[in-house]
Amino acid sequence: MTARRSRHRSAAYAALALGLAGSLALTGCNSHSSKKSKKSSSSSSKSKKRKIIGGGAAAAGAGAASRRVPDCYPSTYKVTFSQQTGPKSHVAVKFKNSTSRDCKLYNAPLLRFNNAKKPLPLLQGTPGHLDGTRITVPAHGYAYAVIPTNTAATKGTEQKSVAIDFMGISASSVTHGPVTVDFAEKRLHISVGQSKVTNWSSSIHGAQLAGGVGK
């Protein structure tokens, strides 16, 4: 072998060695880059999961807040009175929830006829010992209470007006009121004597049965 051929082979081996070294270095870089990409993707996925979970909790909290049922409140057009005559005579008290949202009523209406100092006694329980009645009145729905007037003493005399309060959850609390209904102004003839008022009921039939004047 001549000196020239020997030099050519040495140069070829050196070029081959450099090429292999470069290929290995490139493979290492690509592998390192791939690991970084996987880590970045995993981190991004975890972040998205956290956001979804957090958003779900916030939405659940907002839903619970929207489901809270407010107290009902009286007004001169939401509470109406009507006198029923006959052997099962009584005064029907009707409340209309004129809002687009449910509301709740506790126990019984507090009614002070002709500016009386004390409200009409409760037929079910006493102001100090309530039975815990609580009803939800649906949007645009109704609730009823009854004042039995089927004896001379309970029918008494014709009343001029009534002040209305709505009871709260406890015996001493009042949610809203009072508002006053003028019977003469509304051309109503309402007679109430030594009677009592029932608790609120979701139906007039239920209120009549509670007052002992149901059919």
C-alpha positions as CSV (number, residue, x, y, z in Angstrom):
1,M,0.0,0.0,0.0
2,T,1.4,3.4,-1.0
3,A,1.6,6.4,1.4
4,R,-1.1,8.2,-0.7
5,R,-3.7,5.4,-0.3
6,S,-3.0,5.2,3.4
7,R,-3.7,8.9,3.8
8,H,-6.9,8.6,1.9
9,R,-8.2,5.8,4.1
10,S,-7.3,7.7,7.3
11,A,-9.2,10.7,6.0
12,A,-12.3,8.5,5.2
13,Y,-12.3,6.9,8.7
14,A,-12.0,10.3,10.3
15,A,-15.0,11.6,8.3
16,L,-17.1,8.5,9.1
17,A,-16.3,8.9,12.8
18,L,-17.4,12.6,12.8
19,G,-20.6,11.6,11.0
20,L,-21.5,9.0,13.6
21,A,-20.7,11.4,16.4
22,G,-23.0,14.0,14.9
23,S,-25.8,11.5,14.4
24,L,-25.7,10.4,18.1
25,A,-25.6,13.9,19.3
26,L,-28.7,14.8,17.2
27,T,-30.6,11.7,18.5
28,G,-29.8,12.8,22.1
29,C,-31.2,16.3,21.5
30,N,-34.3,14.9,19.9
31,S,-34.9,12.6,22.8
32,H,-34.4,15.4,25.3
33,S,-36.8,17.7,23.4
34,S,-39.4,14.9,23.3
35,K,-39.3,14.5,27.1
36,K,-39.7,18.2,27.5
37,S,-42.7,18.2,25.2
38,K,-44.3,15.4,27.1
39,K,-43.8,17.1,30.4
40,S,-45.2,20.4,29.0
41,S,-48.3,18.5,27.6
42,S,-48.9,16.8,31.0
43,S,-48.6,20.0,32.9
44,S,-51.0,21.7,30.5
45,S,-53.5,18.8,30.9
46,K,-53.3,19.1,34.7
47,S,-53.9,22.8,34.5
48,K,-57.0,22.4,32.4
49,K,-58.4,19.7,34.8
50,R,-57.9,22.1,37.7
51,K,-59.7,24.9,35.8
52,I,-62.6,22.5,34.9
53,I,-62.9,21.3,38.5
54,G,-62.7,24.8,39.9
55,G,-65.3,26.0,37.4
56,G,-67.6,23.2,38.3
57,A,-67.4,24.1,42.0
58,A,-68.2,27.7,41.3
59,A,-71.2,26.7,39.1
60,A,-72.5,24.4,41.9
61,G,-72.2,27.3,44.4
62,A,-74.0,29.7,42.1
63,G,-76.7,27.0,41.6
64,A,-77.2,26.6,45.4
65,A,-77.4,30.4,45.8
66,S,-80.1,30.6,43.1
67,R,-82.1,27.8,44.9
68,R,-82.4,29.7,48.1
69,V,-86.1,30.4,48.7
70,P,-86.9,33.9,50.0
71,D,-89.6,34.8,52.5
72,C,-93.0,35.8,51.2
73,Y,-94.2,39.3,52.0
74,P,-97.7,40.7,52.2
75,S,-99.3,43.6,50.3
76,T,-102.8,44.9,49.9
77,Y,-103.2,43.1,46.6
78,K,-101.4,39.9,47.5
79,V,-103.6,39.1,50.5
80,T,-107.4,38.9,50.0
81,F,-110.3,38.0,52.3
82,S,-113.7,36.5,51.6
83,Q,-116.6,35.5,53.9
84,Q,-118.3,32.2,53.4
85,T,-121.7,31.8,55.0
86,G,-123.8,28.8,56.1
87,P,-123.3,26.1,58.8
88,K,-119.6,26.0,58.1
89,S,-119.2,29.7,57.9
90,H,-115.6,31.0,57.8
91,V,-113.4,33.8,56.5
92,A,-110.9,32.6,53.9
93,V,-107.5,34.4,53.8
94,K,-105.8,33.9,50.4
95,F,-102.2,34.9,49.6
96,K,-101.0,35.1,46.0
97,N,-97.3,34.9,45.2
98,S,-97.3,37.3,42.3
99,T,-93.6,36.9,41.6
100,S,-91.8,34.6,39.2
101,R,-89.9,32.9,42.1
102,D,-91.0,30.6,44.9
103,C,-91.3,32.0,48.4
104,K,-91.9,30.5,51.8
105,L,-94.4,31.1,54.6
106,Y,-94.2,30.2,58.3
107,N,-96.9,29.1,60.7
108,A,-99.9,31.5,60.3
109,P,-100.7,35.1,59.3
110,L,-100.8,37.6,62.1
111,L,-104.1,39.5,61.8
112,R,-105.1,42.6,63.8
113,F,-108.7,43.5,63.1
114,N,-109.8,47.1,63.7
115,N,-106.4,48.2,65.1
116,A,-106.4,45.6,67.8
117,K,-103.3,45.5,70.1
118,K,-103.0,41.7,69.8
119,P,-103.3,39.6,66.7
120,L,-106.0,37.0,66.3
121,P,-105.0,33.9,68.3
122,L,-103.7,30.8,66.4
123,L,-105.9,27.8,66.1
124,Q,-102.9,25.5,65.8
125,G,-100.4,26.1,68.6
126,T,-99.9,29.4,70.4
127,P,-97.5,32.3,69.7
128,G,-95.1,30.8,72.2
129,H,-95.5,27.2,71.1
130,L,-95.6,27.0,67.3
131,D,-95.9,23.7,65.4
132,G,-93.3,24.8,62.9
133,T,-95.5,24.9,59.8
134,R,-93.5,26.0,56.7
135,I,-94.8,25.9,53.2
136,T,-93.2,26.9,49.9
137,V,-95.6,28.9,47.6
138,P,-94.7,28.4,44.0
139,A,-94.3,31.3,41.6
140,H,-97.7,32.7,40.8
141,G,-99.2,30.1,43.3
142,Y,-101.4,30.5,46.3
143,A,-101.6,29.7,50.1
144,Y,-104.6,29.8,52.3
145,A,-105.6,30.2,56.0
146,V,-109.1,30.1,57.5
147,I,-110.9,31.9,60.4
148,P,-113.9,29.8,61.5
149,T,-117.0,31.9,62.1
150,N,-119.6,29.2,62.5
151,T,-121.0,30.3,65.9
152,A,-122.4,33.7,67.0
153,A,-119.4,34.3,69.2
154,T,-116.8,33.5,66.5
155,K,-118.7,35.5,63.8
156,G,-119.0,38.6,66.0
157,T,-119.4,41.9,64.2
158,E,-118.4,43.3,60.9
159,Q,-114.8,44.6,60.8
160,K,-113.5,47.8,59.1
161,S,-109.9,46.9,58.5
162,V,-107.1,44.4,59.2
163,A,-103.4,44.8,59.6
164,I,-101.4,41.8,58.3
165,D,-97.9,40.6,59.3
166,F,-96.2,37.4,58.1
167,M,-94.6,35.3,60.9
168,G,-91.0,34.3,60.8
169,I,-89.4,31.0,61.7
170,S,-89.6,31.7,65.4
171,A,-92.5,32.7,67.6
172,S,-91.2,36.3,68.1
173,S,-90.0,37.0,64.5
174,V,-91.9,38.7,61.7
175,T,-90.6,38.5,58.2
176,H,-92.5,41.4,56.5
177,G,-95.3,43.8,57.3
178,P,-97.6,45.1,58.4
179,V,-99.9,46.2,55.6
180,T,-103.5,47.3,56.1
181,V,-106.5,46.2,54.1
182,D,-109.4,48.6,54.3
183,F,-112.6,46.5,53.9
184,A,-114.9,49.4,53.2
185,E,-112.6,50.6,50.5
186,K,-112.7,47.2,48.9
187,R,-116.4,46.8,49.5
188,L,-115.9,43.7,51.6
189,H,-118.1,42.6,54.5
190,I,-116.0,40.6,56.8
191,S,-117.3,39.6,60.3
192,V,-114.9,38.1,62.8
193,G,-115.4,37.7,66.6
194,Q,-113.8,35.5,69.2
195,S,-112.2,33.2,66.7
196,K,-108.8,31.9,65.7
197,V,-106.8,31.6,62.5
198,T,-105.4,28.4,61.1
199,N,-101.9,27.9,59.8
200,W,-101.1,28.4,56.2
201,S,-102.0,25.6,53.8
202,S,-101.2,24.9,50.2
203,S,-104.9,24.4,49.5
204,I,-108.2,26.0,50.6
205,H,-109.5,22.5,51.3
206,G,-106.6,21.8,53.7
207,A,-107.1,25.1,55.5
208,Q,-110.9,24.4,55.9
209,L,-110.2,21.0,57.3
210,A,-107.7,22.5,59.8
211,G,-110.4,25.0,60.8
212,G,-113.1,22.3,61.2
213,V,-115.2,23.8,58.5
214,G,-114.2,21.5,55.6
215,K,-116.7,19.4,53.6
